[in-house]
C-alpha cells in the first residue's frame, strides 16, 4: 500500500494542476454578461452561483466564480 503512495500523490498533483473542466468554464463564460451585470450591481459570488444553479442549471462554486472573475479581469 505504501509502495504506491508516490503514484497517488502524482495523480492528485496532476488533477490539481489540470484544474476544472473546460466545459464548465465555457458554460460560465457563455453567461459572462449576466454575471458581470450582477457583480456590477454589488452582488456577491455566492448569490450569483445560486442564480446560475437555479436559472441556468449550472452548478458552480462561488470560489470558482471568484477565481474566474480575477482571471478575466487580469486579461482585460
N, C-alpha and C positions, 0 to 999 in steps of 0.2 A: 504494500500500500504506500509506504513512504518512498519507494523507488520511483513512483510516477508523480510525485508532488511537483517536481520541476515542470513536467508537461502540463499539469493542471494550471500552474501559475502562468505559464506561457500562453495557454489558451485564454485565460482571463485577461491577461495583458493585451492580447490581440483583440478581444471583444471590446475592451475599453478604448483602445486606440481607434478602432473602426468607428465607434460612435453609433448614433441612431441610424435607422434605415433611411436611405434617400427617398423612399416612398412617402414616409411621414413628413419629411422636410418639404417635399413637393406639394403635398396636400395643404400644409400650413401656408406655404408661400402663395398658393393659389388664392387664399383669402387674406393676403397680407394687407390689402387696402382696408378691409374691415378691422383687422387687428390694429393697424396704425391709427385709424379713426377712433377706436375705443380707447387706445392708450393716450392719445392726444387729449381726450376729454377727462383724463385723470383716473381712469380705471386701472386697477392693478392686474397682474398676470393671473392671479387665482380666479377672479370673476371672468376674465377672458377665456381661460381654459374651460371653465364651466359653460360659458356661452358656446364655445366650439363643440363641446360634448353634446349639448342639448340641441342646438340648431343645425350643426353641420355633421354630427355623428363622427367627430374626430376626437379620439382620446389622446390628450397630450398633457404633460405635466407643466405646472407653472414654471418650474425650474428650467425646463427645456425651452419654453417660450422666452424666458428672460435671456437665456444663452443665445438663442437665435436672434433676439432683438439686438443684443450687443454686436453680434457678427454683422448683421445687416447695416447697423448704424456705422460700424467701423469701415465698411466698404463704400459708404456714401461719400 
